[in-house]
Amino acid sequence: MATATITAERETYLNQEFGIKSWLLTTDHKRIALLYLLSITFFFFIGGFFALLIRLELLTPAGDLVQADTYNKLFTMHGQVMVFFFLIPSIPAVLGNFLVPLMVGARDLAFPRINLLSWYLYIIAGIMMLHCMLTGGVDTGWTFYTPFSTAFSNTKVIEAGLAIFVSGFSSILTGLNFVVTIHRMRAPGMTWSRLPLFIWSHYATSIIQLLGTPVIAVTLVLVVLERAFHLGIFDPTRGGDPLLFQHLFWFYSHPAVYIMILPAMGVVSEIVPCFSRKRIFGYQFVAMSSIAIAVFGFLVWAHHMFVAGMSIYAALIFSMLSYLVAVPSAIKVFNWTATMYKGSIIFSTPMLYAFGFIGLFTMGGLTGLFLAALGIDVHVTDTYFVIAHFHYIMVGGAVMGYLGGMHFWWPKISGRMYPESWGRLAALIVFIGFNLTFFPQFILGYLGMPRRYWQYPPEFQVLNVLSTAGSTILAVGYLLPMVYFLWSMRYGKVAEANPWGASGLEWTTPSPPPTFNFDHTPVVDWEAYDYEHIPVPEEARVGG
Amino acid sequence: MADSPIAVEQHSPALQHHFADMEQQRQASSLGMWLFLATEVMFFGGMFCAYLIYRYWYFPEFAAASKSLDITLGTVNTAVLICSSLTVVMAVRAAQLGKRQAQVIYLALTLILGLAFLGVKAIEWTSKFKGHHVPGASFNFEGTIPSHPDQPVDQRHAQIFFSLYFAMTGMHALHMVIGVGIFSYLLYYAWKGRYTPDYHTPLENSGLYWHFVDIIWIYLFPLLYLIDRKK
């Protein structure tokens, strides 16, 4: 095996330097991506641990495992850790960091040192959050609603608020780096209409990160100041307005959902053409729908506040605008489906996750329309229906996309193949576990079980037991990839430069790539997703 | 140059490895700075939004509280900041023309003006502390509604004005402090002769930041000091 020997000796970003300093002071976007991978995985399991405790408490109607106060802290910290320390950085900071320069044909992101700074900010924020959790935690719900958070809660609101403030800067810097890189660092011939859709969706994500995150930053600053110095801006007893807080909070936190889902859509847009062996259907529409989602996403925030005492006319407008978001989302779903139509579909692990994404995202999206309707929203506000809806988007959508992407690009990242049959098994377990966990919650919510309570009436028990059972299956599904990814780093088959026969510049460089990505600056003279001209390698033909 | 065989291979020592040429590097830095300023606009935007709503709701108290601010100091500070923006522009121009000494002088002037602004701001805040106009337990604002001099103002609503006053001018002053730090750094390296007609991007981008902080004040001054000042 002469080729294997050559592969082993070739200098890559992984073996060019060793030692802890070469990692902690690296400015290589690929190494920073791996630093992020380790840190968000850590927080994913912390958030998951809280989730399991929540599900265990809800196994029985009585509040027996934890007290109400502890339960409040559990769901708060589950939300804060999962949203700010896992989902928002997940695909952009790991896969985006790794792939954006490779996909546009650049040697690195535009600002490599700022990229490293963003990881350090994330770590500082993470340590603050951990300290907050270990010294008592916070119980406001991830939403920090005032005046509870500013005047009544006796938990560590200030510390949690500042941790999320700092993590916001990490997110802003990542977005800024991506926008500048996509504008200024594209290789010759890589025109806007030849960009991979992964890049388009990250471009749209970055716009939200840039324009939305500062608003939650200033809102959290005001909450912290109000709590520390009694400003009164959000305190109704002193003429302040809690609704103003909700407006400012959701102005970021609704678009934040698109920070989570848009990158996952980008991943699916890469996987579907590759394993259908066809050019993506309606490239321009898929690209522009990402931008449309980012723009519309800024105009719908108040649909979180229909029952908060807002003007009915404002509610009507926000309801209508929320329906509008369904249009670009549906364009994507239909175009992925049309891409598969008459394609030669390969049921590989990434494709299974993409299937899962499309189905679950569609469910999450359609139930989102129920919630955008003023009348139905009143019935299901603050029930498990809402919980199920946004978990279908954030977990069924974003996490499926993240896992699909991790499998798809794992050969590129690590230079090794993961075990395909284990991969497909894990994808199946995740899909089954997810649906068993969250589908019963739609019914529970519709029947009227409110969110954020540690007890519930006995008639809800059967559905809650199903949900808890599902969550343990889901946990197995999430642990499996971690085990076999680690295993594959040593024992996995050595990966070719392009094991899937995929289009895109990242597959033209060896796996794992050299430190400067390409030996020569690539020149692009082909269109994106040119699958008619790429043969399917033996590696990609799985299952038959 | 022409007699050196490797002349074509030479590039500026300021060129980072991942850029093809200085022009690409300059454009990337400039776009990055503009995007950062866009995030700053959104950051201050949250507070301007809160200001707008409460000014609309509690106009009489806002007018009364605004009149208690020292308009002379506010005007002086506005003039100081506008002058400092001018000196920043002159410093960038000096770098473009390769005049090191002028660069150093203008950057030093900018620093002095920036510190002068912060000094005046400190005087203003001190007088607020002494006058019990700082939100909190000891807050006390004795005043009447400008249009109805016999009616006392609602203390709670006046407190909201001062909450916003301190949040907005405080956040602005924090940006000024950061700016002073950046310009001290620039002054040192300008003195060392780092910025040349070929490479002065840090100067340009820091200048953009300084102008942005200046513009924020241009909006803060009328919004906070000039509500209902007509006689």
Contacts between the chains, C-beta under 8 A, distances in Angstrom:
chain1	res1	chain2	res2	distance
A	106	B	18	6.7
A	107	B	17	6.9
A	107	B	18	4.0
A	108	B	17	7.9
A	108	B	18	4.0
A	109	B	18	8.0
A	110	B	18	7.9
A	110	B	28	4.5
A	110	B	32	6.6
A	111	B	28	7.6
A	111	B	32	6.2
A	112	B	16	7.9
A	112	B	18	6.8
A	114	B	32	7.9
A	172	B	39	5.5
A	176	B	32	5.9
A	176	B	35	5.0
A	176	B	36	6.3
A	176	B	39	7.6
A	177	B	32	7.9
A	179	B	31	7.5
A	179	B	35	5.8
A	180	B	28	5.2
A	180	B	31	5.0
A	180	B	32	4.8
A	180	B	35	6.9
A	181	B	28	8.0
A	183	B	28	8.0
A	183	B	31	5.9
A	184	B	24	6.2
A	184	B	27	5.5
A	184	B	28	4.3
A	184	B	31	6.3
A	185	B	18	7.7
A	185	B	19	8.0
A	185	B	24	7.6
A	185	B	28	7.1
A	210	B	35	5.8
A	210	B	38	6.1
A	210	B	39	5.3
A	210	B	42	7.9
A	211	B	38	6.6
A	211	B	39	7.1
A	211	B	42	5.4
A	212	B	42	7.5
A	213	B	39	7.1
A	214	B	39	4.5
A	214	B	40	7.0
A	214	B	42	4.1
A	214	B	43	3.7
A	214	B	45	7.7
A	214	B	46	7.5
A	215	B	42	5.4
A	215	B	43	7.3
A	215	B	45	6.8
A	215	B	46	4.9
A	217	B	43	6.0
A	218	B	43	5.1
A	218	B	44	7.4
A	218	B	45	7.9
A	218	B	46	3.8
A	218	B	47	5.9
A	218	B	171	7.8
A	219	B	46	5.9
A	221	B	167	7.7
A	221	B	171	7.6
A	222	B	46	7.6
A	222	B	47	7.5
A	222	B	50	7.4
A	222	B	167	6.5
A	225	B	167	6.3
A	226	B	163	8.0
A	229	B	135	6.3
A	229	B	136	5.9
A	230	B	135	6.3
A	230	B	136	5.4
A	230	B	137	7.4
A	231	B	135	5.2
A	231	B	160	7.9
A	231	B	163	3.8
A	231	B	166	7.8
A	231	B	167	6.9
A	232	B	135	6.3
A	232	B	156	6.9
A	232	B	159	5.6
A	232	B	160	5.8
A	232	B	163	5.7
A	233	B	50	6.0
A	233	B	54	7.8
A	233	B	160	6.4
A	233	B	163	5.4
A	233	B	164	7.0
A	233	B	167	7.6
A	238	B	156	4.6
A	238	B	159	6.4
A	238	B	160	7.2
A	239	B	54	7.9
A	239	B	57	7.9
A	239	B	58	6.7
A	239	B	154	7.1
A	239	B	156	4.4
A	239	B	157	4.9
A	239	B	159	7.7
A	239	B	160	5.6
A	240	B	160	6.4
A	241	B	53	7.0
A	241	B	54	7.9
A	244	B	49	7.9
A	244	B	50	6.0
A	244	B	53	6.2
A	248	B	46	5.5
A	248	B	49	7.1
A	248	B	50	7.6
A	516	B	17	7.6
A	516	B	18	7.7
A	521	B	20	7.5
